Amino acid sequence: MDVSPIFTVQKHELAFNFPAGTSRGVLSTKKLWLITLSVDGKQGVGECSIIEGLSPDYINDAQYEKQLSDIILRLNQCSIPLDHLLFTLDDFLPELRYFPSIRFGLECALRACLSPVPGLLFDNSFSRGERAIPINGLIWMGSPEWMQDQVEKKVKEGYSVLKFKIGAIDWEQEHEIIQQVRKHFGPEKLTIRVDANGGFTQSNVRQILNQLSDLSVHSIEQPVAVNEIELLAALCKEAIVPIALDESLIPCYSLAEKVALLDRVCPQYIILKPSLHGGISGTKSWIDLATERGIGWWMTSALESNVGLTAIAQFAGEYHFTLPQGLGTGGLFTTNFNCGLSLSKGFLSHHLPEHG
């Protein structure tokens, strides 16, 4: 290319259109940084998305923006061809191993800029609009009445899989809500997943798992804390309810650490978030290891804007799967960026923008 590539970064903040309850508190806004790569009249944009209190590469805005600035400066001074840089990012910037959200943003910006088709980060049947991806509907934590309203809305919208955030309000209330849902919709009509975000303990987790088993729950994400390795391994072996690891994957940066976790815990599933689990390249590594071991997986967005969500959805489209994915729909925020995603009856579709 004749013109030197220029990387820039800009912070954005989106407002949730409802109080988003999680086990880490209620979220009202979402911070993100967009990396834009400009070269030879083309632009590629990637999202660096963080969740405060969860993202391993974020302490505060000042620390994160300093890290971003340092990386952008080095990239703007390098002379590596972009197509080579995409696949050697870890060699040029070895610290990216510990900054998965920044690595994801850079990978997406590079892919978007290198693509011969605007808006196409991955060329597959989903991104070309030929195939839809099944996704689960997410039921956020909140009052029992509000959670029940969400269930009714999602079922009317055509979702066949619902995922409940649990472990923040009183378990008995949460249990009652899931019981009521199951009374109306048997397992042949509705698949129920739950996500505990590490909210249970050795003293109560088995009782809760037995109650969930009685309700034919498909799986539970991260029932206990990340550091409870032996307990997690025991629960996976007992398989009262199939166990999916999520937060446990975050501190595993090297291949050896990933192998050690999967071989020690032997989970039934792993949940993959590129912004938390090593970007695109790190997520591919997890998928390869899981496939070798017969461990199921699905991909999940992590409150990204439509920029990051579109990239994750196109990435997921590289794979053929039967399990519904955990991809959001961009409808969480009062404002968002334009995108080619659309949702119908629990299926996510993508349409490339028209040009010329």
Protein Blocks (a to p, Z undefined) as FASTA:
>chain_A
ZZdcdddddddddddfbdcddfkbccfbdcdddddddeehiacdddddddehkamkbfbl
mlmmmmmmmmmmmmmmpccdfklmmmmmmmmmmmlmmmmmlmmmmmmmmmmmmpmbghia
bgcfklnopaccddddddddddfklmmmmmmmmmmnopabdcddehklcfklmmmmmmmm
mmmmcfkloccdddekhpacfklmmmmmmmmmmnopabdchkbafklmmlmmmmmmnomp
acddfklmmmmmbfklmmmmmmmnopabdcddfklnopjmlmmmmmmmmmmnopacdddd
ehiafklmmmmmmmmmmpccfbdcfbdehlmpmbdcddfbdceehiacdddddeZZ
